[in-house]
Amino acid sequence: MYFVIVPGGFCAYNIESFEMLDEAKDWVKELIEVGHRTARLAQKIPMKIKVAVEF
């Protein structure tokens, strides 16, 4: 899964998610053509986390 993160205003971000990298790249290209100056592309990295709690 890929995420495109675009600043949306004062301390706000718009985040779109895509299954394929090509879809995300196309969305970034469209944003740049419309006039956005900044668009970030991120990839979801699955992680296994173990949590141990002792009382």
Buried (B, 14 or more C-beta within 10 A) or exposed (E): EBBBBBBEEEEEEEEBEBEEEEBBBEBBEEBEEEEBEEBEBEEEEEEEEEEEEEE
